[in-house]
Structures are given as C-alpha cells and as structure tokens.
Amino acid sequence: MNISSSKIARWFAELVLVFISVYAAFWLNSFQQHQQEAKRRDQILGALERILREGIEGGRINSAKQEKEAAEFQRALDAGEMPPLRPFVFITDYNASDLATLLQSGGVEVLDVETITALRNDESVIRWGLSRMARYQQLSDALIVPNLDQDISFFYDPATKKLRKRFQIYPDALNAVVEFQHELDRTHSELLKQLQATRSRR
C-alpha cells in the first residue's frame, strides 16, 4: 500500500511538473509574442509620427506660399489689373497603396480601432483633395496651357477687365489648393494627437 501510494505521489508530482513546464512555455511564448507586437506597434506609430510631423511642417510652408499667391491674384483681379494666368500644376508624392501596405503588413493586428479610423479619415481627406486638384489640373491643361501664347484679352473681357466665364475656374483652383492644405493640416494634426495618445498608453 505504501509503495503504491509513493508511486501515485511521484506520478502526481511529475504530472504537476509537466503541467507547470507546459504552462511556463505557453506563458513565455505569449509574453515574447506580446513583446514583439508591442515593438512592432511602436515602430509603426513612430514611423507614422515622423511622416506626419514632416508633412505638417512642409504643408504649412506650402500653405503660406499658396495663400500669398491666391491673395495676390485676387487683389490684382479686384483692382482690374488682369493678372496673367499660369498653368495649374499640383504635384504630390502620395501613394494610395502606402496605407494599405502598412495595414496588411501587421498594422491591423497591432493598431487600435481609433488609430485605424483616424488613419482612414486622413486618407479620405487626401483622396478627396487630390481628386479635386486633378480636376483643376485637367481644366488647366485643356483651357489655359494651349493658349498661353494668346493676348491677355483672350482670358479677360477688356471692357470689364473680368475673367471670361470659361477661365473663372482659375482663382477657384488657387483657393481650392489653400482649402485643401488647411484641411490636410487639420486632419494630420488630429491624427498626430491620436498617435501620441496611443503611444502613451503602451
């Protein structure tokens, strides 16, 4: 009876030891995975923060320049000076696949819902704005660029010194760029705050 009890006790002790070992292995694996996810999350948030800071700074510089250009054109127009029209060109390095690539490469798993929502809102503003800029550029390419060698009276009614109807999109385009830059600054700043709040909760 004692021998049997001893065997049972030893068997039970070995079983407990195996259970503890397996549990410890699972816990360690889970801990390491959590650490890797936290590191990945921090890398993604850090990269996004850097990109946003650069974008906000550059956008504000461009916005000030574009505001000045739009205001100067409007001032001259209001004064009857018939300022010259220039080709409307909007250049950007935005790539619509960048966010999708980021999310597919692990961003969805490590970023919270609020951050992903803020990212998508920011991207929505970018896409809408770029679509609007593309439309103005197409109009410029069709109406302004082919006629740059024309006399100023081609663009303006000399009697009223006002833009002819088909060219009234030009000041609208200049103002649209300013509005787009302001909207970008707003959504970029909101996204940056969200990223900072997310990183502070780690």
N, C-alpha and C positions, 0 to 999 in steps of 0.2 A: 504493500500500500504506500509506504514512504517513497519507494523507488518510482512508483507510478506518479505520485504527486510531484516528485522532484522533476521528472521528465516533463510533466504538464507545465510546471512553473518555468522550466528552461525554454520550453516551446513558446510559452506565452511571452516570456522576456524577449525571445528572438523575434516574435511577431511584432511586438511593440517597437523593437529596434528597427525592423524593416519599415514599419509604418512611419516612424519618425524620420528615417532616412529618405523615404519617398516624398513625404510631406516637405522636408527641408529642400529636396531637389526641386520640387514644384515651386516652392516659395522663392528660392534663389533664381530660378528661371523667370518667374513672374517679375521679380524685383529688377533683374537685368533688362527684361523687355520694357518695363516701365521707365527705367533709366534711359534706354535707347530712344524711346518715344519722346521723353522729356527733352533729350538732347536734340532730336530731330525737330521737335516743335520750336525750341528756342532758336535753332538755326534758321528755320523758315521765317519766324517772326522777326528775327534780327535782320535778315536779308530784305524783307518787306519794308521794315522801318527805314533802312538805309535808302532804298529806292524811293520811298515816299518823301523823305526829307530832301533828297536831291531834286525830285520832281516839284515839290512845293517851292523850293528856293528858285529853281530855274523858271518855274511858271510865273512867279511873282515878278521876276525881272522882265520876262517877255510881256506880261500883262501891262506893266508900266509903259513899256515901249509902244505896245499896240494901242493903249488908251491915248497916248500922246498923238499917235498917227491919226486915229479916228477923230479925236477932238480938233486937231489942226485942219483936217479935211472938212469937217462940219463947219468950223469957223470961217474958212475961206469960202465955202459954199454959201453960207448965210450972208457973207459980205459981197456976194456977186462976183467973186474973183475967178470963177470957173477953173478950179484946180484940176490938173491933169489926172487921168485915171491910169492906174498901173495894173499889170496882171495880178490877179488874186492867186496867191500860192500859199498853201498850208502844208508844211512838212512835219511829219511825226515819225518816231521810231516805234510806235505802239504796235504790238503784235497780239492779235486776238487769241492766239494759241498759248501764250505765256501762262495765263492764269489756269487754263485747263491742264497744262502740263504740270504745273505746281501742285494742283489738287490731286491729279492722277498719280503723282509720284509719292504720295503719302500725306499730302496736306489734309485731305478729307478725314483721315484717321486721327490726326493729332491736333487739328484746329477745332475750336468750339463753334457752335452754330452761329453765335453772334458775330464772330470774326469772319466766317464764311459769308454770312449775309452782308456784312459791311463791304467785303471784297466784291461781291456781285453787284451791289448798289453802285460802287465806284466804277466798276467796269461798264455798267449800264449807262452811266453819265458819259463815259468816254466814247462808247459806241455811238450813242445818240449825237454827241457833239461832232464826232468825226464824219458821220453821215451828213450832217448839215454843212460842214466845211467842204465836203466833197461835192455837194450840190452847187455851192457858190463857185467852187473852182471850175466845175463843168460849164457854168454860165459864163464865167470869165473867159474860159478857153474858146467858147463859141461866139461871144459878143464883143469882148474887149481886145483880146490878143490879135485876132486877124485884122483889126482896124487901128492899130497903134500908129500907123503912118498917116492916118486921116487928120484933117484940120480939127481944131477944138470944137468947131461948130457942128461936127458930126455927132459929138456927145452931148452938146448943150444947145438949147434954143437961144440964139444970140439976143433975141428980143427980151426974154425974161431972165436970161442967164441962169436958168434952171436945167438940171439934167433932163434929157429926153426920157420918156417913160421907160423904154427898154433898158436904160442904164441906171435907173433908180435903185437897183439891187446893190450897187457898189457901196454906198455908205451903210446899207443894211448889213452887207458882208463884213465890213470893218467893225461894226458894232457887235455883230454875232461872235466874232473872234474874242472880243473883250468879255462878252457874257459867258462864253464857253470857258475862258480862263478863270473867271470868278467862280463859276460852278465847280470847276475842277479843284480849285483851291479849297472850296468849302468841303467837298466830299473827301478829298485827300486828307484834310485836317481831321475830319471826323473819323476816318479810317485809322489814321495815325494814333488818335486818342484810344480807339478800341484796341489796337495792337499793344499799346503801352499798358492798358488796363489788364489785358490778357497775360502779358509777361509778368506783371506784378503779382499775379495770383499763383505763380508757379510754386 
